């Protein structure tokens, strides 16, 4: 048998292509550049830094944490305001009008809008940046929509770190808009200084039971859409809320929660809201509760993140997911109790 030599060329006999082949380069992080640009107020670099923190890539997370560590001394000088309310209360409309007024007055306003997450892509559904078009165009404003990612209260678990980056970039007012009442909004209360609840007129007594829990967290209740034919009813609703608030424990010790009428359409009531916030800040700083609350929030953040990391690391270990799946089947068939299943996971190695 005789074997002929092969042809020295491509498998199809064609001459090798001169087309460039792209090779994925290792990503580099210019932490010094990010630091300097963010301190100068660059919205572009601020957005990129937030993306690093929200990324699930290990290299991105390390770079984001290193940048945040360097920026920490420049944080903490803003007032953090949480805004919630039932769907349809006009939260985004209120934030745009209120934020524009503050931005035009010389303040730097950052809006962290927490959208519901899509179950398909995990991304934001509502798109607050497109709904706050006028505010988004203002040079003193920064809007960052973030998907809630299934976290309690609709608050993205990176929102706290995003808030610190915004403060380092010079934003002195941070507005955090939540998905709305329906989940536990205590998470929002646990990261802001001042908490506002937006309500509508005409809510009957049958809703008071639902409102009571969230009202006990609010430092101010905004009766929204107080304009036109609704103005008279809005003022009546304000009086009713003020009477009701006397029977509730205040959200902040030493502060009396109040109700205020506001119209984003007519742009009325914003001066009173801002004045109320400033009085609140002055009184809380004078009493020392301002710093005390922030210290408590930092410790709560630490413990919350620790629990999340422990769960993530547990499931990353080989065989743990299969073990949990096996125990779930035994629970459903009644072969063991829940407490026994948990003990077998934690203590049986």
Beta strands, then each sheet from edge to edge (+ up, - down):
strand 1: 79-85
strand 2: 109-115
strand 3: 141-147
strand 4: 173-177
strand 5: 194-199
strand 6: 220-223
strand 7: 258-261
sheet 1: 3+ 2+ 4+ 1+ 5+ 6+ 7+
end
